[in-house]
């Protein structure tokens, strides 16, 4: 049985120092931390330590060999429940995702009645049995980091970083979940190298659904050697005694499960920005949210067919109010600064009715959120446009209410294709990022568009969905439109910015790259997005380990 120990303990000193600095540097608000809301208590797993001398902060900072053992569910994450992450794997890793997820949801009440270890074994069996090892690894690398990042607690993260800065060396993260689910997130986004989680049995590249306890014990024994100079454990009072590594910790700092009302880690505090992630779920799949999704799916599928029929059969002026009645809305944001006609879609439409005036077509340059971006630009200016794209599934091409033109990725040939469209007086929409980005970031703009016209109209677009993402890097792109239309509610925002003169680029008086960066910054400023130099290739190599060419249609 663990024994209580006074405030001179190493872990307790860490807590007190952390609370004192937090209270002096953080206002009493959503980010404030107090002794009350932390509710951490200290336990010693070694009775000999009770007679050790008091440890000053100077002595504490000199403990360079101390090892920190951090409980992922009990300390680092706000919620102790692992169900949402298992549901993500069940739905996103293939192998009958909907049926697997539905079975996991049905078993959840029964799982709650069992003790932790048995419930975990059942969730592992239902979720992983029959899944490809490669598919699960992709989910852990490309999908789960988004859900895990949103669940990291500010207080647990700050304590972890502060303890590391006060002289602790090695940091070992311990999780009840399979290691394949958490390792990529902890290594890539929290920069934590040692991860101890449940190991899974596999056969010929497939998971069997059984847990491999022997591998985990070998890892614990290996890490025990690192504890020879003492280790400090951070966990929850409900989890610590069920995890073997914590029995080797000489000191434990526990937080009561009932009193753990910690705040979420703000995005600006992320050690590494979350720019790319995959998967279809745009919500946290808690049991209640997952039940709502399954109940909605039949209605959502019918609603998607109705919305598609209306979009294809009615003109924009009629379809827009009818679709708005189904919660499929869009908003036109009017630019309040600047005097050029580019900020007003009505002026764009009137000034550049190219086919009747025999003028060259207008080139619209927009950031890329979903494949539907050009459609809403067409709706806003109330005339057809030509959408040029690199990768579009055949199904999406057939269902599109506007004309699409496929590019070849050959610079000279693509310039010729878009130039001919503009010469015919067509309104052309181009997304120079070359791929979609879900988060508030802009990828590098390819400069080709700056050489096609004497002026371009930047368009800032954004979209909000309630249930599903309409993009994917490693899934079936032909379902992108269906997933978007199945959302219970969604809203597109379109903002036309002032025209930008690009004639100097065509006259070779100005760099095409600098001009593309200028357009990128202008759109980023309008949206409040951060500009990056990441490319389409960076995204697909990270999420799907390929070059992004559509292979499934």
C-alpha positions as CSV (number, residue, x, y, z in Angstrom):
1,X,0.0,0.0,0.0
2,X,1.3,3.4,-0.9
3,X,2.1,5.7,2.0
4,X,1.4,9.4,2.3
5,X,4.4,11.7,2.3
6,X,5.0,15.3,3.3
7,X,5.5,18.3,1.0
8,X,9.3,17.9,0.9
9,X,8.9,15.1,-1.7
10,X,10.4,15.6,-5.2
11,X,7.0,15.2,-7.0
12,X,5.2,17.4,-4.6
13,X,7.8,20.1,-4.9
14,X,7.3,20.0,-8.7
15,X,3.5,20.4,-8.2
16,X,3.9,23.3,-5.8
17,X,6.5,25.1,-8.0
18,X,4.2,24.6,-11.0
19,X,1.1,25.9,-9.3
20,X,3.0,29.0,-7.9
21,X,4.3,30.0,-11.3
22,X,1.0,29.3,-13.0
23,X,-1.0,31.4,-10.6
24,X,1.4,34.3,-11.0
25,X,1.5,34.2,-14.8
26,X,-2.0,33.1,-15.7
27,X,-5.1,35.1,-15.0
28,X,-8.1,33.6,-13.3
29,X,-9.9,32.3,-16.4
30,X,-10.1,29.3,-18.6
31,X,-6.4,28.9,-18.5
32,X,-5.9,29.4,-14.8
33,X,-4.6,26.6,-12.6
34,X,-5.2,26.3,-8.9
35,X,-4.6,23.7,-6.2
36,X,-8.3,23.1,-6.2
37,X,-8.8,22.2,-9.8
38,X,-5.6,20.2,-10.1
39,X,-6.4,18.0,-7.0
40,X,-3.2,16.1,-7.2
41,X,-2.1,14.0,-4.3
42,X,1.3,12.5,-3.6
43,X,2.1,8.9,-2.9
44,X,5.4,7.1,-2.3
45,X,5.9,3.6,-3.4
46,X,9.0,3.2,-1.3
47,X,8.7,3.5,2.5
48,X,12.4,4.2,2.8
49,X,11.9,7.6,1.2
50,X,9.9,8.8,4.2
51,X,13.1,9.3,6.2
52,X,15.0,11.0,3.3
53,X,16.0,14.6,3.9
54,X,14.0,17.5,2.4
55,X,14.8,18.3,-1.2
56,X,15.3,21.9,-2.2
57,X,14.5,23.3,-5.6
58,X,18.2,23.6,-6.3
59,X,18.6,19.9,-5.5
60,X,15.6,19.1,-7.6
61,X,17.0,20.9,-10.7
62,X,20.2,18.8,-10.4
63,X,18.4,15.5,-10.7
64,X,19.4,15.1,-14.3
65,X,19.0,11.3,-14.3
66,X,15.4,11.2,-13.0
67,X,13.0,9.4,-15.2
68,X,9.4,10.6,-15.6
69,X,6.7,8.0,-16.2
70,X,3.6,9.6,-17.6
71,X,0.2,8.0,-17.9
72,X,-1.3,9.0,-21.2
73,X,-5.0,8.4,-20.3
74,X,-4.7,9.2,-16.7
75,X,-2.6,12.3,-16.9
76,X,-1.9,13.7,-20.3
77,X,-5.4,13.5,-21.8
78,X,-8.4,15.2,-20.5
79,X,-10.7,12.3,-20.9
80,X,-9.8,8.9,-19.5
81,X,-12.0,7.1,-22.0
82,X,-10.3,5.3,-24.8
83,X,-13.5,4.5,-26.6
84,X,-13.4,7.4,-29.1
85,X,-9.9,6.4,-30.4
86,X,-11.0,2.7,-30.8
87,X,-14.0,3.9,-32.7
88,X,-11.8,6.0,-35.0
89,X,-9.7,2.9,-35.8
90,X,-12.9,0.7,-36.3
91,X,-14.4,3.2,-38.7
92,X,-11.4,4.4,-40.6
93,X,-9.1,1.3,-40.9
94,X,-11.3,-0.5,-43.5
95,X,-12.4,-4.1,-43.1
96,X,-16.1,-3.4,-42.7
97,X,-15.7,-0.1,-40.8
98,X,-19.4,0.7,-40.3
99,X,-20.3,-2.8,-39.1
100,X,-17.2,-3.0,-36.9
101,X,-18.0,0.4,-35.4
102,X,-21.6,-0.4,-34.9
103,X,-20.7,-3.7,-33.1
104,X,-18.3,-1.7,-30.8
105,X,-21.0,0.7,-30.0
106,X,-23.5,-2.0,-29.1
107,X,-21.0,-3.7,-26.8
108,X,-20.0,-0.4,-25.1
109,X,-22.6,-0.6,-22.2
110,X,-21.4,-4.2,-21.5
111,X,-17.8,-3.1,-21.6
112,X,-18.5,-0.4,-19.0
113,X,-19.7,-3.0,-16.6
114,X,-16.4,-4.9,-16.7
115,X,-13.2,-4.1,-15.0
116,X,-10.6,-2.1,-17.0
117,X,-8.5,-4.9,-18.3
118,X,-11.3,-7.1,-19.5
119,X,-13.1,-4.2,-21.1
120,X,-9.9,-3.2,-22.9
121,X,-9.4,-6.8,-24.2
122,X,-12.9,-6.8,-25.7
123,X,-12.4,-3.4,-27.4
124,X,-9.1,-4.6,-28.8
125,X,-10.7,-7.8,-30.2
126,X,-13.7,-6.0,-31.8
127,X,-11.6,-3.2,-33.2
128,X,-8.5,-5.0,-34.5
129,X,-9.4,-8.5,-35.4
130,X,-8.8,-9.0,-39.2
131,X,-7.4,-5.5,-39.8
132,X,-4.3,-5.0,-41.9
133,X,-1.3,-3.9,-39.9
134,X,-0.5,-1.3,-42.6
135,X,-4.0,0.2,-42.5
136,X,-3.9,0.5,-38.7
137,X,-0.5,2.1,-38.9
138,X,-1.8,4.7,-41.4
139,X,-4.7,5.5,-39.0
140,X,-2.3,6.0,-36.1
141,X,-0.1,8.3,-38.3
142,X,-2.6,10.3,-40.3
143,X,-6.0,10.3,-38.4
144,X,-5.6,9.7,-34.7
145,X,-3.2,12.7,-34.0
146,X,-6.0,15.1,-34.7
147,X,-8.4,13.6,-32.2
148,X,-5.6,13.1,-29.6
149,X,-4.3,16.6,-30.0
150,X,-7.7,18.0,-29.2
151,X,-7.9,15.9,-26.0
152,X,-4.5,16.9,-24.6
153,X,-4.9,18.7,-21.3
154,X,-3.2,22.1,-20.7
155,X,-2.4,21.3,-17.0
156,X,-1.0,17.8,-17.7
157,X,1.0,19.1,-20.7
158,X,2.5,22.0,-18.7
159,X,3.4,19.7,-15.8
160,X,5.1,17.4,-18.2
161,X,7.1,20.1,-19.9
162,X,8.0,21.8,-16.6
163,X,9.2,18.6,-15.0
164,X,11.4,17.9,-18.0
165,X,12.8,21.4,-17.8
166,X,13.6,21.0,-14.1
167,X,16.2,18.4,-14.6
168,X,14.3,15.2,-15.5
169,X,16.0,13.3,-18.3
170,X,14.1,10.4,-19.9
171,X,10.3,10.6,-20.3
172,X,8.4,7.3,-20.6
173,X,4.7,7.4,-21.8
174,X,2.5,4.6,-20.7
175,X,-0.9,3.8,-22.3
176,X,-3.5,1.2,-21.9
177,X,-4.2,1.5,-25.6
178,X,-2.3,-0.4,-28.2
179,X,1.1,1.2,-28.9
180,X,0.3,1.5,-32.6
181,X,-2.6,3.9,-31.8
182,X,-0.6,6.4,-29.8
183,X,3.1,6.1,-30.7
184,X,3.1,8.2,-33.9
185,X,1.2,11.1,-32.1
186,X,3.5,11.0,-29.0
187,X,6.7,10.9,-31.1
188,X,5.8,13.4,-33.9
189,X,3.7,15.9,-32.0
190,X,4.9,15.8,-28.4
191,X,8.5,14.8,-29.1
192,X,8.4,11.9,-26.6
193,X,10.5,9.0,-27.6
194,X,9.8,6.2,-25.1
195,X,6.2,4.8,-25.6
196,X,4.9,1.8,-23.7
197,X,1.6,0.5,-24.8
198,X,-0.3,-2.8,-25.4
199,X,1.3,-5.0,-28.0
200,X,-0.9,-6.9,-30.4
201,X,-0.6,-10.3,-31.9
202,X,-0.4,-10.5,-35.7
203,X,-0.5,-13.1,-38.4
204,X,0.7,-12.6,-42.0
205,X,0.3,-8.9,-41.8
206,X,-3.1,-9.0,-40.1
207,X,-4.0,-8.4,-36.5
208,X,-5.7,-11.3,-34.7
209,X,-7.3,-9.1,-32.0
210,X,-5.3,-10.7,-29.1
211,X,-3.0,-8.8,-26.9
212,X,0.7,-9.9,-26.6
213,X,1.4,-9.5,-22.9
214,X,4.9,-11.0,-23.1
215,X,6.3,-8.2,-25.3
216,X,4.9,-5.6,-23.0
217,X,6.6,-7.2,-20.0
218,X,9.9,-7.4,-21.8
219,X,9.7,-3.7,-22.5
220,X,8.9,-2.9,-18.9
221,X,11.9,-4.9,-17.7
222,X,14.0,-3.1,-20.2
223,X,12.8,0.3,-18.9
224,X,13.3,-0.8,-15.3
225,X,17.0,-0.4,-15.9
226,X,16.4,3.3,-16.5
227,X,14.6,3.6,-13.1
228,X,17.7,2.7,-11.1
229,X,18.3,6.4,-10.2
230,X,14.6,6.8,-9.3
231,X,11.5,7.6,-11.3
232,X,8.6,10.0,-10.8
233,X,5.2,8.8,-12.0
234,X,2.3,11.0,-13.1
235,X,-1.1,9.3,-13.3
236,X,-4.7,9.1,-12.2
237,X,-5.8,7.5,-9.0
238,X,-8.0,5.1,-10.9
239,X,-5.3,3.9,-13.3
240,X,-1.9,3.9,-11.6
241,X,-2.2,0.6,-9.7
242,X,-3.3,-1.3,-12.8
243,X,-0.1,-0.4,-14.8
244,X,3.0,-2.3,-14.1
245,X,5.6,0.5,-14.8
246,X,4.2,2.6,-12.0
247,X,5.1,0.0,-9.4
248,X,8.8,0.8,-10.1
249,X,8.3,4.5,-9.5
250,X,9.7,5.7,-6.2
251,X,7.3,8.7,-6.2
252,X,3.8,9.1,-7.7
253,X,1.8,12.2,-8.4
254,X,-1.9,11.3,-8.8
255,X,-4.9,13.3,-9.8
256,X,-8.4,12.3,-8.7
257,X,-10.6,11.2,-11.6
258,X,-13.7,12.9,-10.1
259,X,-11.9,16.2,-9.8
260,X,-10.0,16.2,-13.1
261,X,-11.7,19.2,-14.9
262,X,-8.7,20.3,-16.9
263,X,-8.6,22.6,-19.9
264,X,-7.8,21.6,-23.4
265,X,-4.3,22.6,-24.7
266,X,-4.7,25.6,-27.0
267,X,-3.7,25.2,-30.6
268,X,-1.0,27.9,-30.3
269,X,0.7,25.8,-27.6
270,X,1.2,22.7,-29.9
271,X,4.8,21.8,-30.1
272,X,4.3,20.9,-33.8
273,X,1.4,22.5,-35.8
274,X,-1.3,20.1,-36.9
275,X,-1.5,21.0,-40.6
276,X,-2.4,17.6,-42.3
277,X,-4.7,14.9,-41.1
278,X,-7.0,12.4,-42.8
279,X,-10.2,10.5,-42.0
280,X,-13.9,11.3,-42.5
281,X,-15.1,12.1,-39.0
282,X,-15.3,15.8,-38.2
283,X,-16.4,15.2,-34.6
284,X,-15.1,13.4,-31.6
285,X,-16.7,9.9,-31.7
286,X,-17.9,9.6,-28.1
287,X,-20.6,7.0,-27.5
288,X,-23.4,9.6,-27.7
289,X,-22.0,11.3,-30.8
290,X,-21.4,7.9,-32.5
291,X,-25.0,6.8,-31.8
292,X,-26.2,10.1,-33.3
293,X,-24.1,9.4,-36.4
294,X,-25.5,5.9,-36.9
295,X,-29.1,7.1,-36.4
296,X,-28.5,9.9,-38.9
297,X,-26.9,7.9,-41.7
298,X,-30.1,6.6,-43.3
299,X,-31.6,10.1,-43.3
300,X,-28.4,11.6,-44.4
301,X,-28.0,9.4,-47.4
302,X,-31.6,10.2,-48.6
303,X,-31.0,13.9,-47.9
304,X,-27.7,13.8,-49.9
305,X,-29.6,12.4,-52.9
306,X,-32.3,15.1,-52.6
307,X,-29.6,17.8,-52.4
308,X,-27.8,16.4,-55.4
309,X,-31.0,16.3,-57.5
310,X,-31.8,19.9,-56.6
311,X,-28.3,21.1,-57.4
312,X,-28.3,19.4,-60.8
313,X,-31.8,20.3,-61.9
314,X,-32.4,23.9,-60.8
315,X,-30.7,27.1,-61.7
316,X,-28.6,28.8,-59.0
317,X,-31.2,31.4,-58.1
318,X,-33.7,28.7,-57.3
319,X,-31.5,26.0,-55.9
320,X,-29.8,28.3,-53.4
321,X,-32.9,29.1,-51.2
322,X,-34.2,25.5,-51.6
323,X,-30.9,24.0,-50.4
324,X,-30.7,26.5,-47.6
325,X,-34.0,25.0,-46.3
326,X,-32.1,21.7,-45.9
327,X,-29.3,23.4,-43.9
328,X,-26.9,23.5,-46.9
329,X,-26.0,27.2,-46.8
330,X,-23.4,29.6,-48.2
331,X,-22.5,33.1,-47.4
332,X,-20.9,35.9,-49.5
333,X,-18.5,38.0,-47.5
334,X,-18.1,41.5,-48.9
335,X,-14.7,43.1,-48.7
336,X,-15.0,46.4,-46.8
337,X,-11.6,47.8,-48.0
338,X,-10.4,48.5,-51.5
339,X,-12.1,50.2,-54.4
340,X,-11.5,47.8,-57.2
341,X,-14.3,45.7,-58.7
342,X,-12.6,42.5,-57.7
343,X,-14.1,42.6,-54.2
344,X,-17.6,42.6,-55.6
345,X,-18.8,39.6,-57.5
346,X,-21.6,41.6,-59.2
347,X,-19.0,43.9,-60.7
348,X,-16.9,41.0,-61.7
349,X,-19.9,39.5,-63.5
350,X,-20.9,42.7,-65.2
351,X,-17.4,44.0,-66.1
352,X,-16.2,40.7,-67.5
353,X,-19.0,39.1,-69.5
354,X,-16.3,38.0,-71.8
355,X,-18.2,35.8,-74.2
356,X,-20.5,38.7,-75.2
357,X,-17.8,41.4,-75.3
358,X,-15.2,39.1,-77.0
359,X,-12.7,39.8,-74.2
360,X,-10.3,37.4,-72.6
361,X,-11.8,35.3,-69.8
362,X,-11.4,36.1,-66.1
363,X,-9.0,34.0,-63.9
364,X,-10.2,33.3,-60.4
365,X,-7.5,32.1,-57.9
366,X,-8.8,30.5,-54.7
367,X,-7.5,28.5,-51.8
368,X,-8.6,24.8,-51.8
369,X,-10.9,23.4,-49.1
370,X,-13.0,20.8,-50.9
371,X,-13.6,19.9,-54.5
372,X,-16.8,22.0,-54.4
373,X,-14.9,25.3,-54.1
374,X,-15.4,26.3,-57.8
375,X,-19.1,25.5,-57.6
376,X,-19.7,28.2,-55.0
377,X,-17.6,30.7,-56.9
378,X,-19.9,30.0,-59.9
379,X,-23.0,30.4,-57.7
380,X,-21.6,33.7,-56.3
381,X,-21.0,35.3,-59.8
382,X,-24.1,33.6,-61.2
383,X,-22.5,32.2,-64.3
384,X,-20.8,29.0,-65.3
385,X,-17.0,28.6,-64.8
386,X,-14.4,26.1,-65.9
387,X,-12.8,24.4,-63.0
388,X,-9.3,23.1,-63.7
389,X,-8.0,20.3,-61.5
390,X,-5.2,17.9,-61.1
391,X,-6.8,14.9,-59.5
392,X,-10.5,14.3,-59.7
393,X,-12.3,10.9,-59.5
394,X,-14.5,10.0,-62.5
395,X,-17.6,9.9,-60.3
396,X,-17.1,13.4,-59.0
397,X,-16.5,14.6,-62.6
398,X,-19.8,13.2,-63.7
399,X,-21.8,14.6,-60.7
400,X,-20.3,18.1,-61.0
401,X,-22.8,20.8,-62.1
402,X,-20.0,22.8,-63.7
403,X,-17.4,21.9,-66.4
404,X,-14.2,20.4,-65.2
405,X,-10.9,20.3,-67.1
406,X,-8.2,17.8,-66.0
407,X,-4.6,19.1,-66.0
408,X,-1.6,16.9,-66.8
409,X,1.1,18.2,-64.4
410,X,3.2,19.1,-67.4
411,X,3.8,22.9,-67.0
412,X,3.8,23.8,-70.7
413,X,0.8,21.7,-71.5
414,X,-1.2,22.9,-68.5
415,X,-0.4,26.5,-69.4
416,X,-1.6,25.9,-73.0
417,X,-4.9,24.2,-71.7
418,X,-5.8,27.1,-69.4
419,X,-4.7,29.7,-71.9
420,X,-7.1,28.4,-74.5
421,X,-9.9,28.5,-72.1
422,X,-9.2,32.1,-71.2
423,X,-8.8,33.0,-74.9
424,X,-12.3,31.6,-75.5
425,X,-13.7,34.0,-72.9
426,X,-14.3,31.4,-70.3
427,X,-14.2,32.2,-66.6
428,X,-11.5,29.8,-65.1
429,X,-11.1,28.8,-61.5
430,X,-7.7,27.5,-60.4
431,X,-6.6,26.3,-57.0
432,X,-2.8,26.7,-57.1
433,X,-2.3,24.8,-53.8
434,X,-2.9,21.7,-55.9
435,X,-4.7,19.9,-53.0
436,X,-7.0,20.6,-50.1
437,X,-6.0,21.6,-46.6
438,X,-8.5,21.3,-43.7
439,X,-6.8,23.3,-41.1
440,X,-6.2,27.1,-41.0
441,X,-3.1,27.0,-43.2
442,X,-2.4,27.7,-46.9
443,X,0.0,25.5,-48.8
444,X,2.5,26.9,-51.3
445,X,0.9,28.4,-54.4
446,X,2.2,27.1,-57.7
447,X,3.2,30.2,-59.7
448,X,1.9,29.0,-63.1
449,X,-1.3,31.0,-62.8
450,X,0.6,34.3,-62.7
451,X,1.7,33.8,-66.3
452,X,-1.7,33.2,-67.8
453,X,-3.5,36.6,-67.4
454,X,-2.8,40.3,-66.9
455,X,-4.9,40.3,-63.8
456,X,-6.3,37.7,-61.4
457,X,-9.2,37.8,-58.9
458,X,-8.2,36.2,-55.5
459,X,-11.1,34.4,-53.8
460,X,-10.9,33.3,-50.2
461,X,-13.1,30.3,-49.4
462,X,-13.8,28.4,-46.2
463,X,-16.2,25.6,-45.3
464,X,-17.7,24.4,-42.0
465,X,-19.3,20.9,-41.7
466,X,-21.0,19.3,-38.8
467,X,-20.3,15.6,-39.2
468,X,-18.1,14.5,-42.1
469,X,-15.1,15.8,-44.0
470,X,-15.5,16.0,-47.8
471,X,-11.8,15.3,-48.5
472,X,-9.5,12.3,-48.1
473,X,-5.9,11.5,-48.9
474,X,-5.9,7.7,-48.3
475,X,-9.6,6.8,-48.8
476,X,-12.1,6.7,-51.7
477,X,-12.2,10.1,-53.4
478,X,-15.3,9.2,-55.3
479,X,-17.3,9.5,-52.1
480,X,-16.1,13.1,-51.4
481,X,-19.3,14.7,-52.7
482,X,-21.5,12.2,-50.9
483,X,-19.9,12.8,-47.5
484,X,-20.2,16.5,-48.0
485,X,-23.9,16.3,-48.9
486,X,-24.6,13.9,-46.0
487,X,-23.7,16.5,-43.4
488,X,-26.6,17.6,-41.2
489,X,-25.5,21.2,-41.7
490,X,-22.7,22.9,-43.6
491,X,-21.9,26.5,-44.6
492,X,-19.5,27.8,-47.3
493,X,-18.0,31.2,-47.1
494,X,-16.9,33.0,-50.2
495,X,-15.0,36.3,-50.3
496,X,-13.9,38.1,-53.5
497,X,-10.8,40.2,-53.0
498,X,-9.4,43.1,-55.0
499,X,-7.9,42.2,-58.4
500,X,-4.2,41.9,-58.6
501,X,-2.3,43.1,-61.7
502,X,0.0,40.3,-62.9
503,X,1.0,41.9,-66.2
504,X,4.6,42.5,-64.9
505,X,5.0,38.8,-64.6
506,X,4.0,38.2,-68.2
507,X,6.4,41.0,-69.2
508,X,9.2,39.3,-67.2
509,X,9.5,42.4,-65.0
510,X,8.5,40.6,-61.8
511,X,9.1,37.2,-60.4
512,X,6.3,34.7,-60.8
513,X,7.1,33.1,-57.5
514,X,7.0,36.4,-55.6
515,X,3.6,37.2,-57.3
516,X,2.2,33.8,-56.3
517,X,3.4,34.4,-52.7
518,X,1.7,37.8,-52.7
519,X,-1.6,36.3,-53.7
520,X,-1.2,33.6,-51.1
521,X,-0.6,36.2,-48.4
522,X,-3.6,38.2,-49.4
523,X,-5.9,35.2,-49.3
524,X,-4.3,34.1,-46.0
525,X,-4.9,37.5,-44.4
526,X,-8.5,37.6,-45.5
527,X,-9.1,34.2,-43.9
528,X,-6.8,34.5,-40.9
529,X,-4.9,31.5,-42.1
530,X,-1.1,31.0,-41.8
531,X,0.9,30.7,-45.0
532,X,3.3,27.8,-45.4
533,X,5.7,26.5,-48.0
534,X,4.4,23.0,-47.8
535,X,3.4,21.3,-51.0
536,X,0.9,18.8,-52.2
537,X,3.6,16.1,-52.2
538,X,4.4,16.8,-48.5
539,X,0.8,16.2,-47.7
540,X,0.4,12.9,-49.5
541,X,3.7,11.5,-48.5
542,X,2.7,12.1,-44.8
543,X,-0.9,10.9,-45.0
544,X,-0.9,8.2,-47.7
545,X,2.8,7.6,-48.5
546,X,2.1,8.2,-52.2
547,X,2.2,11.1,-54.7
548,X,-1.5,11.7,-54.6
549,X,-2.5,10.6,-58.0
550,X,-6.1,9.3,-57.9
551,X,-6.1,5.6,-58.2
552,X,-9.6,4.8,-57.0
553,X,-12.6,6.2,-58.8
